[in-house]
Amino acid sequence: MIKVMYKGHRSVPMVCCDICGSWIDDADAGAAVFRKSVGEGCISEVLHTHKGRCHVVAEERLGGQVKTGWHELRQHLQLLVFNTGIPPAALQKLEDGNGF
C-alpha cells in the first residue's frame, strides 16, 4: 500500500507492506504479488510485501503459489512509472533534487 509520511514540511510517499504494514525502505527487499491472469484484459489486485514471510502470506491470501505471480518490487515500480507516462527527464529532476 502507499502511505505518506510527514517529514519537516514535506509529505513523503512510501511503499508499505500490505501484510505487516511497515515501510519497505529497500526495493530489493520487496515484492509485488498478484493473482495470475485468467484472460486477456483481466485486472488483478496487487499486494506490496516484504520478501520472505510476508510474501508467503500474500500468496496464501490470493489463492496460493499456483494461482499467483510476482515481480521484484524494483521492477514493478519501474513498470508502474513507465505505464503512467512519466518521462525519464522528470525522474532525473527528482534525483538531482529539483523535483519538489
BAGUFI-711057 format. One record per residue (C-alpha): residue in three letters; x, y, z. Coordinates in steps of 0.5 Angstrom, whole numbers, padded with zeros to 4 digits, always signed. Example, Ala and Ser with C-alpha at 12.3 -4.5 7.8 and 13.67 -1.06 7.14 Angstrom:
2
ALA+0025-0009+0016 SER+0027-0002+0014 
//
This chain:
100
MET+0000+0000+0000 ILE+0002+0007-0001 LYS+0002+0012+0005 VAL+0005+0019+0006 MET+0010+0020+0012 TYR+0010+0028+0014 LYS+0018+0030+0015 GLY+0019+0037+0016 HIS+0015+0041+0011 ARG+0014+0035+0006 SER+0010+0030+0005 VAL+0014+0024+0003 PRO+0010+0018+0000 MET+0013+0011+0002 VAL+0011+0004+0000 CYS+0009+0000+0006 CYS+0008-0008+0006 ASP+0000-0010+0006 ILE+0002-0016+0010 CYS+0005-0013+0016 GLY+0004-0005+0015 SER+0011-0003+0016 TRP+0015+0001+0011 ILE+0019-0003+0005 ASP+0025+0002+0005 ASP+0029-0002+0000 ALA+0026-0004-0006 ASP+0031-0010-0007 ALA+0027-0013+0000 GLY+0020-0012-0003 ALA+0016-0016-0008 ALA+0009-0014-0012 VAL+0005-0020-0011 PHE-0002-0021-0015 ARG-0007-0027-0018 LYS-0005-0030-0024 SER-0009-0027-0030 VAL-0015-0031-0032 GLY-0015-0028-0039 GLU-0014-0022-0043 GLY-0016-0015-0040 CYS-0016-0018-0033 ILE-0014-0014-0028 SER-0011-0016-0021 GLU-0010-0013-0014 VAL-0003-0013-0012 LEU+0000-0014-0005 HIS+0006-0010-0004 THR+0010-0014+0001 HIS+0017-0016+0004 LYS+0020-0022+0001 GLY+0020-0028+0006 ARG+0014-0029+0011 CYS+0010-0023+0008 HIS+0011-0025+0001 VAL+0009-0032+0003 VAL+0003-0030+0007 ALA+0001-0025+0001 GLU+0001-0031-0004 GLU-0004-0035+0001 ARG-0009-0029+0001 LEU-0009-0029-0006 GLY-0010-0037-0007 GLY-0003-0040-0006 GLN+0003-0040-0010 VAL+0000-0044-0016 LYS-0005-0038-0017 THR+0000-0032-0016 GLY+0005-0029-0019 TRP+0010-0023-0017 HIS+0015-0018-0019 GLU+0021-0016-0016 LEU+0019-0009-0012 ARG+0024-0005-0016 GLN+0022-0008-0023 HIS+0014-0007-0021 LEU+0016+0001-0019 GLN+0020+0002-0026 LEU+0014-0001-0030 LEU+0009+0003-0026 VAL+0013+0009-0027 PHE+0013+0007-0035 ASN+0006+0006-0035 THR+0004+0012-0032 GLY+0008+0016-0038 ILE+0013+0020-0033 PRO+0019+0022-0037 PRO+0026+0020-0035 ALA+0028+0027-0035 ALA+0022+0028-0029 LEU+0026+0023-0025 GLN+0033+0026-0027 LYS+0030+0032-0024 LEU+0028+0029-0018 GLU+0035+0025-0017 ASP+0038+0032-0018 GLY+0034+0035-0012 ASN+0030+0040-0016 GLY+0023+0036-0016 PHE+0020+0038-0011 
//
